């Protein structure tokens, strides 16, 4: 028997790539073995089990149907928010540079380097807020002093650095409630977060106050394992002046891929992002 002087062996880079593609959990990927033979035997057994499970899941969907988890979450939360009196809107994916500039982002070279510019005056929207500001202005004139809420769900685009929690194309849910009393905004924030995360079965979360390039200060909603699920900002805010908006507001933005990761206990956004060759995160080339 070969002795390795206490050395342990993890999966090879090729083995890790294959197991990740099949959706192996972090604890599987991080496994250590006393020798290469034991490692390779475990790899073959683990890969076969994952392939069998993937084939079974695909066969079931071919019979019963299936939907991406992000789409299910989107529909679930849209129904929830409309039932609570918020109005859903749908705005263009192409955003003008002039609207984006009102968010006072020119001073942040890093953010601007992440924008997908189509030409000198247009980009793929990196956020939903500029278009929602316009809806806030129009509805404020018609609301006759009554509080109101709007929201949008849709794709956003940023040249994000590669990582397990970021994607260049992602799905945002942004909601804004206008006209809340100043002293009620924090309570309303907790109420909305509780309702939204609770509907998805997510119970353990916390608030974290952080600095923000756009909003100066935000309240982030973080899962128990440190995954940022949402970010909240409030007005009146210095940004309002650029839009000609005068009033109180509460804004809350969720990344739906992050919510899907948390709901399904996944460690990689690639398993729930828009892609080719996968259905519900399951690879088709197995």
C-alpha positions as CSV (number, residue, x, y, z in Angstrom):
1,X,0.0,0.0,0.0
2,X,1.4,3.4,-1.0
3,X,2.0,5.8,1.8
4,X,1.4,9.6,1.2
5,X,2.7,10.8,4.6
6,X,-0.7,12.2,5.6
7,X,-1.2,14.1,2.3
8,X,-4.8,14.4,1.1
9,X,-6.0,14.7,-2.4
10,X,-8.9,16.7,-3.8
11,X,-10.5,16.2,-7.2
12,X,-8.5,17.2,-10.2
13,X,-9.4,20.4,-12.2
14,X,-11.0,18.3,-14.9
15,X,-13.0,16.3,-12.3
16,X,-14.1,19.5,-10.6
17,X,-15.3,21.0,-13.9
18,X,-17.4,18.0,-14.7
19,X,-18.9,17.8,-11.2
20,X,-19.7,21.5,-11.2
21,X,-21.4,21.1,-14.5
22,X,-23.6,18.4,-13.1
23,X,-24.6,20.6,-10.2
24,X,-22.5,19.0,-7.4
25,X,-22.8,20.7,-4.0
26,X,-19.9,22.5,-2.4
27,X,-19.3,19.8,0.2
28,X,-18.9,17.3,-2.6
29,X,-16.5,19.5,-4.5
30,X,-14.4,20.2,-1.4
31,X,-14.0,16.5,-0.5
32,X,-10.5,15.2,0.3
33,X,-9.2,11.7,0.0
34,X,-6.2,9.7,1.3
35,X,-5.0,8.8,-2.1
36,X,-5.6,9.2,-5.9
37,X,-7.2,5.7,-6.2
38,X,-9.7,6.5,-3.5
39,X,-10.4,9.9,-5.1
40,X,-10.9,8.5,-8.6
41,X,-13.2,5.8,-7.3
42,X,-15.3,8.3,-5.5
43,X,-15.3,10.6,-8.5
44,X,-16.7,7.8,-10.8
45,X,-19.4,6.9,-8.2
46,X,-20.4,10.6,-7.7
47,X,-20.4,11.4,-11.4
48,X,-22.6,8.4,-12.2
49,X,-25.0,9.3,-9.4
50,X,-25.3,12.9,-10.6
51,X,-25.8,11.8,-14.3
52,X,-28.5,9.3,-13.2
53,X,-30.3,12.0,-11.3
54,X,-30.0,14.5,-14.1
55,X,-31.4,12.0,-16.7
56,X,-34.3,11.2,-14.4
57,X,-35.1,14.8,-13.8
58,X,-35.0,15.6,-17.6
59,X,-37.3,12.6,-18.4
60,X,-39.8,13.7,-15.7
61,X,-39.9,17.2,-17.2
62,X,-40.4,15.8,-20.7
63,X,-43.5,14.2,-19.3
64,X,-44.8,16.8,-16.9
65,X,-43.2,20.1,-18.1
66,X,-40.8,22.4,-16.3
67,X,-39.9,26.1,-15.8
68,X,-36.7,27.9,-14.8
69,X,-36.7,28.7,-11.1
70,X,-36.1,32.4,-11.7
71,X,-39.3,32.5,-13.8
72,X,-41.3,30.7,-11.1
73,X,-40.0,33.2,-8.5
74,X,-40.8,36.1,-10.7
75,X,-44.4,35.0,-11.2
76,X,-44.8,34.2,-7.5
77,X,-43.6,37.7,-6.4
78,X,-45.5,39.6,-9.1
79,X,-48.7,38.0,-7.9
80,X,-47.8,38.8,-4.3
81,X,-47.1,42.5,-5.0
82,X,-50.1,43.1,-7.2
83,X,-52.3,41.5,-4.5
84,X,-50.8,44.1,-2.1
85,X,-51.8,46.9,-4.3
86,X,-48.6,47.7,-6.2
87,X,-48.7,48.3,-10.0
88,X,-46.4,46.4,-12.3
89,X,-44.8,48.3,-15.1
90,X,-42.6,47.2,-18.0
91,X,-40.0,49.6,-19.4
92,X,-37.5,49.4,-22.3
93,X,-34.3,47.4,-21.9
94,X,-32.4,50.0,-23.9
95,X,-31.8,53.1,-21.7
96,X,-30.6,56.5,-22.7
97,X,-27.4,57.9,-21.4
98,X,-29.2,61.0,-20.3
99,X,-31.4,59.0,-18.0
100,X,-28.5,57.0,-16.6
101,X,-26.5,60.2,-16.0
102,X,-29.2,61.5,-13.7
103,X,-28.2,58.8,-11.3
104,X,-24.9,60.8,-11.0
105,X,-22.7,57.9,-11.9
106,X,-20.1,59.6,-14.1
107,X,-17.9,60.1,-11.0
108,X,-17.6,56.3,-10.7
109,X,-15.4,55.0,-13.5
110,X,-15.7,51.4,-12.3
111,X,-19.5,51.4,-12.7
112,X,-19.3,53.1,-16.1
113,X,-16.8,50.5,-17.3
114,X,-19.4,47.8,-16.5
115,X,-22.1,49.4,-18.7
116,X,-22.8,47.7,-22.1
117,X,-22.9,50.8,-24.4
118,X,-24.7,50.4,-27.7
119,X,-23.5,53.8,-28.9
120,X,-22.7,57.2,-27.5
121,X,-26.3,57.8,-26.3
122,X,-27.7,54.4,-25.4
123,X,-26.9,51.4,-23.3
124,X,-28.4,48.1,-22.1
125,X,-29.9,49.1,-18.8
126,X,-27.6,48.3,-15.8
127,X,-30.4,49.1,-13.4
128,X,-34.2,49.7,-13.4
129,X,-34.3,52.8,-11.2
130,X,-34.0,55.6,-13.8
131,X,-37.2,54.4,-15.6
132,X,-39.0,53.9,-12.4
133,X,-38.2,57.5,-11.4
134,X,-40.2,58.6,-14.5
135,X,-43.2,56.5,-13.4
136,X,-42.9,58.0,-10.0
137,X,-43.1,61.5,-11.4
138,X,-46.1,60.8,-13.7
139,X,-48.1,58.9,-11.0
140,X,-47.4,61.5,-8.3
141,X,-49.4,64.0,-10.4
142,X,-52.4,61.6,-10.5
143,X,-52.3,60.1,-7.1
144,X,-53.9,63.2,-5.4
145,X,-51.7,62.8,-2.3
146,X,-52.3,59.1,-1.8
147,X,-49.4,56.7,-1.3
148,X,-48.8,54.3,-4.2
149,X,-46.4,51.6,-5.2
150,X,-44.9,50.4,-8.5
151,X,-42.6,47.6,-9.4
152,X,-40.8,46.1,-12.4
153,X,-39.2,42.7,-13.0
154,X,-36.7,42.4,-15.9
155,X,-33.2,41.8,-17.2
156,X,-30.3,44.1,-16.4
157,X,-26.8,44.0,-17.8
158,X,-23.4,44.7,-16.4
159,X,-19.9,43.6,-17.2
160,X,-19.4,41.9,-13.9
161,X,-16.2,40.2,-12.9
162,X,-16.5,36.5,-13.0
163,X,-17.5,34.7,-9.9
164,X,-20.0,32.3,-8.4
165,X,-22.4,35.1,-7.4
166,X,-22.3,37.4,-10.4
167,X,-23.5,37.3,-14.0
168,X,-23.4,39.8,-16.8
169,X,-27.1,39.3,-17.5
170,X,-29.3,39.1,-14.4
171,X,-32.9,39.7,-13.4
172,X,-34.0,42.5,-11.0
173,X,-37.2,43.1,-9.2
174,X,-37.3,46.8,-8.2
175,X,-40.2,48.2,-6.2
176,X,-40.9,51.7,-5.0
177,X,-43.5,53.0,-2.7
178,X,-44.2,56.7,-2.7
179,X,-45.8,58.9,-0.1
180,X,-45.0,56.9,3.1
181,X,-44.6,58.9,6.3
182,X,-41.0,59.3,7.2
183,X,-41.3,57.5,10.4
184,X,-43.0,54.5,8.8
185,X,-40.4,53.6,6.1
186,X,-38.3,51.3,8.1
187,X,-41.3,49.4,9.4
188,X,-42.6,49.1,5.9
189,X,-39.2,47.9,4.7
190,X,-39.2,45.0,7.2
191,X,-42.8,44.2,6.3
192,X,-42.1,44.0,2.6
193,X,-38.9,41.9,3.0
194,X,-40.7,39.6,5.4
195,X,-43.5,39.1,2.9
196,X,-41.3,38.6,-0.1
197,X,-38.7,36.3,1.4
198,X,-41.3,34.5,3.5
199,X,-43.3,33.6,0.3
200,X,-40.1,31.9,-1.0
201,X,-39.6,30.1,2.3
202,X,-36.5,32.2,3.3
203,X,-36.7,32.9,7.0
204,X,-33.1,33.8,8.1
205,X,-31.9,37.2,7.0
206,X,-30.5,40.4,8.4
207,X,-30.1,44.1,7.7
208,X,-26.7,45.6,6.9
209,X,-26.1,49.3,6.4
210,X,-23.5,49.9,3.6
211,X,-22.1,52.7,1.5
212,X,-23.4,53.0,-2.1
213,X,-22.1,54.8,-5.2
214,X,-25.6,55.7,-6.3
215,X,-27.5,56.2,-3.1
216,X,-24.7,57.1,-0.7
217,X,-26.1,54.7,1.9
218,X,-28.2,51.6,1.5
219,X,-29.7,48.9,3.7
220,X,-28.7,45.5,2.3
221,X,-30.8,42.4,3.0
222,X,-28.3,39.5,3.6
223,X,-29.0,35.8,3.9
224,X,-27.7,33.7,6.8
225,X,-24.7,32.6,4.8
226,X,-23.8,36.1,3.7
227,X,-25.5,36.2,0.3
228,X,-26.8,39.7,-0.6
229,X,-30.4,39.2,-1.6
230,X,-31.7,42.8,-1.8
231,X,-30.7,46.5,-1.3
232,X,-33.0,49.2,0.0
233,X,-32.7,53.0,-0.3
234,X,-35.1,55.8,0.9
235,X,-36.0,59.3,0.0
236,X,-36.2,62.3,0.2
237,X,-32.7,61.8,-1.3
238,X,-30.2,64.2,-3.1
239,X,-30.8,62.2,-6.3
240,X,-34.5,63.4,-6.4
241,X,-33.5,66.9,-7.4
242,X,-32.1,65.7,-10.8
243,X,-35.5,64.2,-11.5
244,X,-37.6,67.0,-10.2
245,X,-39.2,64.7,-7.7
246,X,-40.4,66.0,-4.3
247,X,-41.7,63.5,-1.8
248,X,-40.9,60.5,0.4
249,X,-40.2,57.0,-1.1
250,X,-38.9,53.6,-0.2
251,X,-37.1,51.6,-2.9
252,X,-36.2,47.9,-2.7
253,X,-34.3,45.9,-5.3
254,X,-33.9,42.1,-5.4
255,X,-31.7,40.0,-7.6
256,X,-33.9,37.1,-8.6
257,X,-31.0,34.8,-9.4
258,X,-29.7,35.4,-5.9
259,X,-33.2,34.6,-4.5
260,X,-33.2,31.4,-6.6
261,X,-29.8,30.4,-5.2
262,X,-31.0,30.9,-1.7
263,X,-34.3,29.2,-2.2
264,X,-32.7,26.1,-3.8
265,X,-29.6,26.2,-1.5
266,X,-27.2,26.5,-4.5
267,X,-23.7,27.9,-4.4
268,X,-23.3,29.1,-8.0
269,X,-25.4,31.6,-9.9
270,X,-24.6,29.8,-13.2
271,X,-27.1,27.1,-12.2
272,X,-30.0,29.6,-12.3
273,X,-28.8,32.2,-14.8
274,X,-30.1,32.5,-18.4
275,X,-28.1,30.0,-20.5
276,X,-28.1,27.5,-23.3
277,X,-27.8,23.8,-22.7
278,X,-29.6,23.7,-19.4
279,X,-33.1,23.3,-18.1
280,X,-33.7,24.2,-14.5
281,X,-29.9,24.2,-14.0
282,X,-29.6,20.6,-15.3
283,X,-27.2,20.1,-18.2
284,X,-28.5,18.5,-21.3
285,X,-25.2,17.2,-22.6
286,X,-24.7,14.4,-20.1
